[in-house]
Amino acid sequence: MQKNTTNTQVMSMTSRDVLTDILRQGAQEMLTMAVENFGGFGRPGLTGAEAIQRVSADVLVEATPTNLTDGEPGKTHIFTAVEKGMDVVSANKGPFVLFYKELGELARKNNCRLHISAATAAALPTLDVARVCLAGTRVLSVEGILNGTTNYVLSRMKEEGCSYDVALKGAQQLGIAETDPSFDVEGKDTASKMVLISNRIFGMSSGIKDIKIEGITKVSLEDISRATRDEKVIKLIGSAELINGKVELNVAPKLLDKEHPLASVNGPEKAISYMTDTMGRITVMGGKSSPVGAAAALLKDLINAHTKSS
């Protein structure tokens, strides 16, 4: 993919072909394909970093699983690409949560860009709204339902009067929750996304250690019933609030009034709500929680990366 304007049409067609292939072959198969089998440059034993070094490309699309321990293997892939001056489009939160400042400085040094909206709630356009639609405003606070699994569990507990364990098992049977759902239900997924969102919006370099995290594992049916009697609803909310010049980050189950714009977001749906100084509150909800939705978000970032470089 070249960065000149003469290839705009080729870029558009190629991007659509990529998405078509993902839909046809299955996102999981595409993501688990061994790099040594890639056409044109694959060979036995080839690593991802070696492949990045060998190919002539302007953009790396990185979609390996999130790892909040050391960021690998995505960390090596992304640092290698940025050191070459390649733009990066990523759905992988780990390297950016752990090394946001370092990657930002390296990207500026090598005159390339980092596109991470697919890592901040995938198909829900969290960063797009903040950076484009709210340009010229001052964002005062951000609240978001950023994880479909936890929202499904809490919604089912409220609607059906079932326990946390029953609701979680139902989410797993539907494929909404992983076999090991700890990353979601303990609030780590929401926290990772909120760190990235707040870093981009407020110009910070926060990490996971800078955010208070409480998941939904201790929310009981009694808590849900009490909230309903009080005409409130419990949601797992990630928040970033500007207070006296500092941004406070938090993830926790929160009691919302029924009039709150996030109170009506149910099932596996997600949403984000910005409070601004001049436009008031702006809320966006939806965004498909699926591999296809994540692939579509990567495609969007890829197209935007090309458009901005043309």
ZITA-V276022 format. One record per helix or strand of 2 or more residues. SS is the DSSP state (H for helix, E for strand). FROM is the first residue (numbers start at 0). TO is the last residue. If there is no record, write none. Layout:
ss->{SS & SS}
from->{FROM & FROM}
to->{TO & TO}
//
This chain:
ss->{H & H & H & H & E & H & E & H & E & H & H & E & H & H & H & H & H & E & H & E & E & E & E & H}
from->{4 & 26 & 34 & 47 & 58 & 73 & 86 & 93 & 113 & 116 & 125 & 138 & 147 & 163 & 181 & 187 & 207 & 211 & 220 & 231 & 245 & 269 & 280 & 290}
to->{24 & 30 & 36 & 53 & 61 & 82 & 89 & 108 & 114 & 118 & 132 & 144 & 159 & 172 & 184 & 201 & 209 & 212 & 228 & 242 & 256 & 275 & 285 & 308}
//
